[in-house]
Amino acid sequence: MQLKKLFFILIIFLSFSVKANFILLPMDEISQKNHLKAYGITYWALDKQYKASWLLNYRGGSFLLPDVSEIRKECQIRGVSFEVLSDAETNNILADISSPSQNMETVVLEKAPKVAVYSPPGKQPWDDAVTMVLTYAEIPFTRIYDEEVLSDQLILYDWLHLHHEDFTGQYGKFFGAYRTAPWYIQQKQEAEALAKKLGYNKVSEEKGAVARKIRDFVIGGGFMFAMCSATDSFDIALAAEGVDICEPMFDGDGSEANYQSKIDYSKAFAFKDFILDRKPEHYEFSNIDMTEKRQVPFEKDYFTLMEFSAKWDVIPSMLCQNHTSLVKGFMGQTTSFDRQLIKTNILVLGENQINEEARYIHGQKGKGFFTFYGGHDPEDFQHRVGDEPTVLDLHPNSPGFRLILNNILFPAARKKKQKT
């Protein structure tokens, strides 16, 4: 009888010792059914005040969450794969990650960042990859535009995405192909009316003021993420402050004589020594973009994510988390960046070595950070005006879209000083 009692006590003890305390969202290629929604689960848990950790380079950059019923339920509802871990199993994983021999690190995620998307009101004739993936991952965001930026409302947010905007005031350089299109004419009229409403004589002047407000947001400690033409046009607008680079069809008067010699590259975030494109009908802002200089066939159009030390270079390691180091390329108005025109203090996170181009870059400005990502839509090789939007239910494990979501969670992390 006494032996039987001891047996039951042992069973009870063992059941407590193997009790699950954590949930792992694996992010490797095989185990995770929906990589993109896994980011949404992690954001949701942070927003609910749960503790979370990002396990850098462990099974594709997995997430560790507390084992509570509502997190399990949310994973099941959203179709996100998870594994239940005991306290002992969790400790073994964390010990392995902390080993000096492993290029891994545990990063504590502290809060759900407040996300803003800089995007014009009304429907555009193209879609935005960041807006799509945030909606798909169920990460909440607020749309803002020029009025909110110029009235200093950026202070309300931690993270800002720049829609495929043209900050130079040249209406996306769509003049050559679409100047008679109703949507182009309407967009130009709306932009001019908004500039006038906000007290500016020209759209270029108003957009330049917006770019400088965004610059100040980053310098003050904000995080900015930009894709496609919002990358180089932003830097051009900063570098061309006080210089008229627009032709008459854009702003009603001629450009300033010898304006190229008046460009101040020190004001730009990422690029240097670039030459502006003077042709109003040409679908390019400058020679920063590699679109027309590329000679990469479709079947070989991939870029490689750089490998960093997770323990010493935590920030770039976070931004490069993925289940593959090879990401298929995709085009845009600004597809990629000429390596020769990138400032030396900027980190290249992803590159196509065949064409000597950077696809994914990161830098620090003041107390804040910024990331530029070339291309329009990671799952649409050559997205054109009027094309149907990408259906992310068909691409739940997209490596290209994962890079966007890495940037979303980056501001949630407790930062360590990087060594690179």
C-alpha positions in Angstrom: 0.0 0.0 0.0 2.8 2.3 0.9 4.6 1.5 -2.3 1.5 2.2 -4.3 1.2 5.6 -2.5 4.8 6.5 -3.3 4.2 5.5 -6.9 1.2 7.9 -7.3 3.2 10.7 -5.6 6.0 10.1 -8.1 3.5 10.3 -11.0 2.1 13.6 -9.7 5.7 15.0 -9.3 6.6 14.0 -12.8 3.5 15.5 -14.2 4.3 18.9 -12.6 8.0 18.6 -13.7 7.0 18.2 -17.4 4.2 20.8 -17.3 4.5 23.1 -20.3 5.5 26.6 -19.5 6.4 28.0 -22.9 5.2 27.9 -26.5 7.7 28.0 -29.3 6.7 29.4 -32.7 9.3 27.6 -34.9 10.4 29.7 -37.9 12.4 27.1 -39.8 11.3 26.1 -43.3 9.7 22.7 -42.4 7.9 23.3 -39.1 6.0 26.6 -39.6 2.8 26.6 -41.7 2.5 30.3 -41.7 5.6 32.4 -41.1 3.9 35.7 -41.7 1.1 35.2 -39.3 3.6 34.1 -36.6 4.8 37.6 -36.5 1.2 38.8 -35.9 0.9 36.3 -33.0 4.0 37.6 -31.4 2.9 41.2 -31.9 -0.6 40.3 -30.5 1.1 38.7 -27.4 3.2 41.8 -26.8 0.1 44.0 -27.1 -1.5 41.8 -24.5 1.4 42.5 -22.1 2.8 39.0 -22.4 6.6 38.5 -22.3 8.2 37.3 -25.5 11.7 36.5 -26.8 13.1 36.3 -30.3 15.6 33.4 -30.6 18.0 34.8 -33.3 19.3 32.1 -35.7 17.5 29.3 -33.7 15.4 27.4 -36.2 15.0 30.4 -38.6 14.5 33.0 -35.8 11.8 31.4 -33.7 9.7 33.2 -31.1 9.3 32.0 -27.5 6.0 32.9 -25.7 4.4 31.9 -22.4 2.1 28.9 -22.5 -1.3 30.3 -21.9 -4.6 29.1 -23.3 -5.4 32.3 -25.2 -2.1 32.3 -27.1 -2.6 28.6 -28.0 -6.1 29.4 -29.2 -5.0 32.4 -31.2 -2.3 30.3 -32.9 -5.0 27.7 -33.8 -7.4 30.3 -35.1 -4.7 32.0 -37.3 -3.1 28.7 -38.5 0.3 29.3 -36.9 2.3 26.2 -35.9 3.5 26.0 -32.4 5.3 23.6 -30.1 4.7 23.2 -26.4 7.8 23.2 -24.3 8.4 22.2 -20.7 10.4 24.5 -18.4 13.4 22.1 -18.7 13.2 21.9 -22.5 13.1 25.7 -22.6 16.1 26.0 -20.4 18.1 23.6 -22.5 17.3 25.6 -25.7 18.3 28.9 -24.0 21.5 27.4 -22.7 22.4 26.1 -26.1 21.7 29.6 -27.6 23.8 31.3 -25.0 26.8 29.1 -25.7 29.8 31.0 -27.2 30.1 28.4 -29.8 26.7 29.1 -31.3 25.9 32.1 -33.5 22.6 32.6 -31.8 21.1 35.0 -29.3 18.0 35.5 -27.2 16.5 39.0 -27.6 13.8 40.1 -25.2 10.8 41.8 -26.9 9.5 44.5 -24.6 6.4 46.1 -26.2 4.3 46.2 -29.3 5.5 49.2 -31.3 2.9 51.7 -32.5 2.9 51.5 -36.3 2.1 54.2 -38.8 2.0 53.9 -42.6 2.6 57.0 -44.6 0.2 56.5 -47.4 -2.1 58.9 -49.5 -5.8 58.8 -48.8 -8.0 57.0 -51.4 -7.2 54.1 -53.6 -4.0 54.1 -55.6 -3.4 52.4 -59.0 -0.9 50.1 -57.3 -0.8 48.3 -53.9 1.7 48.5 -51.1 3.6 45.4 -49.9 3.9 46.6 -46.3 0.2 47.5 -46.0 -0.7 44.1 -47.4 1.5 42.1 -45.1 0.5 44.1 -42.0 -3.1 43.4 -42.8 -2.4 39.7 -43.5 -0.4 39.3 -40.3 -3.1 41.2 -38.4 -0.7 43.8 -37.1 -2.6 47.0 -36.4 -1.4 50.3 -38.0 -2.6 53.8 -38.6 -2.6 55.5 -42.0 -1.1 59.0 -41.9 -0.2 61.5 -44.6 1.2 65.0 -45.0 -1.2 66.8 -42.7 -0.4 64.5 -39.8 3.3 64.6 -40.5 3.5 68.4 -40.7 1.5 68.8 -37.6 4.0 66.7 -35.6 1.9 63.7 -35.1 4.8 61.3 -35.8 5.7 61.6 -32.1 2.7 59.3 -31.4 4.4 56.4 -33.2 7.5 54.1 -32.9 7.6 52.8 -36.5 6.9 54.5 -39.8 6.6 53.0 -43.2 6.9 55.1 -46.3 4.5 54.1 -49.0 5.9 54.2 -52.6 6.0 58.0 -52.4 7.8 60.5 -54.5 9.3 63.1 -52.1 10.8 65.1 -55.0 7.5 66.5 -56.2 7.7 64.9 -59.6 4.6 62.7 -59.2 6.5 59.5 -59.3 8.1 60.3 -62.7 4.9 58.8 -64.3 4.7 61.7 -66.7 6.1 59.9 -69.7 3.7 57.0 -69.7 0.6 58.2 -67.8 0.3 62.0 -68.2 -3.1 61.6 -70.0 -4.4 59.0 -67.6 -7.3 60.2 -65.5 -5.8 58.8 -62.2 -2.5 60.7 -62.9 -4.3 64.0 -63.6 -6.4 63.6 -60.5 -3.4 62.7 -58.3 -1.6 65.8 -59.5 -4.5 68.0 -58.8 -5.0 66.6 -55.4 -1.4 67.0 -54.5 -1.4 70.6 -55.6 -4.5 71.3 -53.6 -3.0 69.7 -50.5 0.2 71.7 -50.8 -1.7 74.9 -51.2 -3.9 74.0 -48.2 -0.8 73.4 -46.1 0.7 76.8 -47.1 3.2 75.8 -49.8 3.4 77.2 -53.4 4.7 73.9 -54.9 4.2 70.3 -54.2 8.0 69.8 -54.3 8.4 72.3 -51.4 5.6 70.6 -49.4 7.1 67.1 -50.0 10.5 68.4 -49.0 9.1 69.7 -45.7 7.5 66.3 -45.1 10.8 64.6 -45.7 12.5 66.8 -43.2 9.9 66.1 -40.6 10.4 62.4 -41.1 14.2 63.0 -40.9 13.6 64.6 -37.5 11.4 61.7 -36.4 14.3 59.3 -37.1 16.9 61.5 -35.5 14.8 61.8 -32.4 14.7 58.0 -32.0 12.0 56.7 -34.4 12.3 53.8 -36.8 11.6 54.3 -40.5 11.2 51.6 -43.1 10.9 52.5 -46.8 10.5 50.5 -50.0 10.9 51.1 -53.7 10.8 54.7 -54.8 10.3 56.0 -51.3 14.0 55.1 -50.6 15.9 57.1 -53.2 13.3 59.9 -53.6 13.5 60.5 -49.8 17.2 60.9 -49.9 17.1 63.1 -53.0 14.6 65.4 -51.4 16.8 65.8 -48.3 19.9 66.4 -50.4 18.2 68.9 -52.7 16.8 71.1 -49.9 16.4 74.6 -51.3 17.2 73.6 -54.8 14.6 73.5 -57.6 15.2 70.2 -59.5 11.7 70.0 -61.1 10.8 70.8 -64.7 7.8 72.9 -65.7 5.3 70.0 -66.2 5.8 69.3 -62.5 5.9 72.6 -60.8 5.1 75.3 -63.4 8.6 76.7 -63.9 12.0 75.6 -65.0 14.5 73.8 -62.9 17.4 75.7 -61.3 20.5 76.1 -63.4 23.4 73.7 -62.6 21.3 72.1 -59.9 23.4 69.0 -59.8 26.3 70.9 -58.4 24.2 72.2 -55.6 23.1 68.8 -54.2 24.3 68.4 -50.6 24.9 64.6 -50.1 25.7 65.1 -46.4 22.0 65.6 -45.9 21.0 62.2 -47.4 20.6 59.2 -45.1 22.1 56.4 -47.2 23.4 57.6 -50.6 26.2 59.7 -51.9 27.6 61.1 -55.2 24.4 60.2 -57.2 23.5 62.0 -60.4 19.9 63.1 -60.8 17.9 62.2 -63.9 17.0 65.3 -65.8 14.6 63.8 -68.3 11.0 64.3 -67.1 9.6 61.5 -69.2 12.2 59.0 -67.9 10.9 56.7 -65.2 14.0 57.2 -63.0 15.0 59.7 -60.3 18.8 59.2 -60.4 21.5 56.6 -61.0 21.0 55.2 -57.5 18.5 52.6 -58.9 19.9 49.6 -60.7 16.7 48.7 -62.7 18.0 49.7 -66.1 21.5 48.7 -65.4 20.6 45.1 -64.4 21.6 42.1 -66.5 20.2 39.4 -64.3 17.9 36.8 -65.9 14.6 36.1 -64.1 15.7 32.6 -63.2 18.9 33.8 -61.5 17.4 36.9 -59.8 18.0 36.2 -56.2 19.7 38.1 -53.5 21.7 36.8 -50.5 21.1 37.9 -46.9 24.3 38.7 -45.1 25.4 36.7 -42.0 26.2 38.7 -38.8 27.2 37.7 -35.4 24.0 37.3 -33.4 25.7 38.0 -30.1 27.7 41.1 -31.2 25.7 42.5 -34.1 22.2 42.0 -32.8 20.4 44.7 -34.9 21.4 43.4 -38.4 20.9 39.9 -37.2 17.3 40.6 -36.2 16.7 42.3 -39.6 18.0 39.3 -41.5 16.1 36.5 -39.7 14.7 34.1 -42.2 14.3 30.4 -43.0 16.5 30.8 -46.0 19.5 33.1 -46.8 18.6 33.2 -50.5 15.6 35.4 -51.4 14.1 35.7 -54.9 14.4 39.1 -56.5 11.5 41.4 -57.5 11.4 44.6 -59.4 10.1 48.1 -58.7 10.6 51.7 -59.8 13.6 51.5 -57.5 14.6 47.8 -57.7 18.0 47.9 -56.0 20.9 50.3 -55.1 24.2 50.8 -56.8 26.8 49.7 -54.3 29.2 52.5 -55.3 26.6 55.1 -54.3 26.0 53.8 -50.8 27.6 55.7 -47.9 30.4 53.8 -46.0 28.5 53.9 -42.7 25.5 52.0 -44.1 25.1 48.3 -43.6 24.3 46.1 -46.6 21.9 43.4 -45.3 21.1 41.8 -48.7 22.9 41.9 -52.0 23.0 40.4 -55.5 26.6 39.8 -56.1 26.2 39.0 -59.8 25.1 42.6 -60.4 27.0 44.2 -57.5 23.8 45.7 -56.2 22.4 46.1 -52.7 18.7 45.1 -52.2 18.3 45.7 -48.4 20.3 48.2 -46.4 20.2 49.7 -42.9 21.6 52.6 -41.0 21.4 54.8 -38.0 20.6 58.5 -37.9 20.8 60.3 -34.6 19.0 58.2 -32.0 16.9 56.4 -34.6 17.2 53.8 -37.4 16.1 53.3 -40.9 15.9 50.5 -43.4 15.6 50.7 -47.2 14.3 47.7 -49.2 14.4 47.8 -53.0 11.6 46.5 -55.1 7.8 46.7 -55.0 6.3 43.3 -54.1 8.3 40.4 -52.9 5.9 37.9 -54.6 5.3 39.7 -57.8 8.5 39.9 -59.9 7.4 42.8 -62.1 4.3 44.5 -60.6 2.8 47.0 -63.0 0.3 49.8 -62.5 -3.2 48.3 -62.6 -2.1 44.7 -61.7 -4.1 42.7 -59.3 -2.8 42.7 -55.7 -0.9 39.7 -54.4 -2.9 37.2 -52.4 -0.8 36.4 -49.4 -2.8 33.3 -48.6 -0.8 31.8 -51.5 2.5 33.0 -50.0 2.3 32.4 -46.2 6.0 31.5 -46.0 7.4 34.3 -48.2 11.0 35.0 -47.3 10.8 38.4 -49.0 7.8 39.5 -46.9 9.4 38.1 -43.7 12.1 40.8 -44.1 9.4 43.5 -43.8 8.0 41.9 -40.6 11.5 41.7 -39.1 11.5 45.4 -39.3 8.2 45.7 -37.6 9.4 43.7 -34.5 12.8 45.4 -34.4 11.6 48.4 -32.4 10.1 46.0 -29.8 13.5 44.6 -28.9 15.7 45.6 -26.0 18.6 46.9 -27.9 22.3 46.1 -27.4 25.1 48.1 -28.8 26.2 46.7 -32.1 29.9 46.2 -32.9 29.9 46.3 -36.7 
